[in-house]
Amino acid sequence: MQAEQTTPHGIWLPLITPFRDGEIDETSVRRLIKHYAAAPIDGLILGATTGEGLTLDDDEIERLVDVSRMELHATGRSMPLYLGLSGSDTRKGVKALHRTEHWPIDGYLIACPYYTRPSQQGLHRHFSLLAANTTHPILIYNIPYRIGVNLGNETMLRLAEHKNIVGVKDCCADAAQSFDLLRDRPPGFAVLTGEDALFHTALTQGADGGILASAHVETAAFAMIRDCLLGGEPPRALAAWRSLVALPRLLFVEPSPAPIKHWLWRTGLIDSPE
C-alpha cells in the first residue's frame, strides 16, 4: 500500500478555517485558497491545530476539503493538500484514514497520541499501523509540550523506514534533538520546523522548510529567507529575518489562531474574525 513520495519542502501553510455564525464560511475559504495559491506557498494543511480541526465534525471537515480542492483546481495551481489528524485511539485513527482515503487530499499530518503518553514502542506501533492503513504520505507532528510525550529520534528513524512516512513537523523544543535528527535522517525524510520563531535557525541547520502559521502574514518574506539561504546569500537571509522575527511573537501573544484570524479579517481576506 506504500508508494514512492516526493519529499515535502518549502513553506507549508496550516490554513485557518474561517467561520461565520457558527458555520464554515465557504466564501472566505475560497478567497483564502485563491490568495495563497498565488503566493510562494509549497503546500497546504487543512483541519490541523491552526485550522481548529478539533472543533469540526466529520461532515464539516469533508466539506472543507472539497471546497478547498475545487478552488485550488480552479486556480490552476498544483499544490499538495494535506489533512490534519489527531487522537489517542489507534483504532479510531485507522478508521479515519479509511474514511478519508478517497477524499481529494494528497497526504496527512498526524500528531502523536495526546494525554495517554505512550512509550516509544507504543508510538512506533501506533504510527506503523497508521502507515500500513493508507496509501497516502504521512508527516508526523511531534510537539511534546502539547501532547505530553516526545517522539525520540531513535523511534523517528525507525518510523522513517516506512516509505509513506515522509517526514516530521518538528516542534520538539530541544535544539540538540532537532540537530541530531537533521544529521542522522535518511535521504528523502523531510524535517519541517513547526516553530515559527526558529524558522531561520532551523533552515541554517538543514531543515527542508517550515509548516508555519505565521506565513499567513508576510508570506513572501518567509519564502525569501529560504530562497536566500538556498541561493548562497546568508547575510541577506539574516537581515530579512531580523526584520521579520517579531511577527511570530506577535501572532502567538494570544492563543492561536485568534491573532491570525484578526489580521486576515482586518485585511479583508476573511469576512469575520470568528
Protein Blocks (a to p, Z undefined) as FASTA:
>chain_A
ZZcddddehjddddddddeehiacfklmmmmmmmmmmpccfbdcehilknommmpcfklm
mmmmmmmmmmmmmnopacddddddedjblklmmmmmmmmmmpccfbdcddddehklpafk
lmmmmmmmmmmmccbdcdddddfklnopacdfklmmmmmmpmklgbdcdfkhpaklmmmm
mmmpcehiacddfbfklmmmmmmnopabdcdfklmgoklmmmmmmmmmmnopaklmmmmm
mmmmmmmmmmmmpccfklmmmmmmmnopacbfZZ
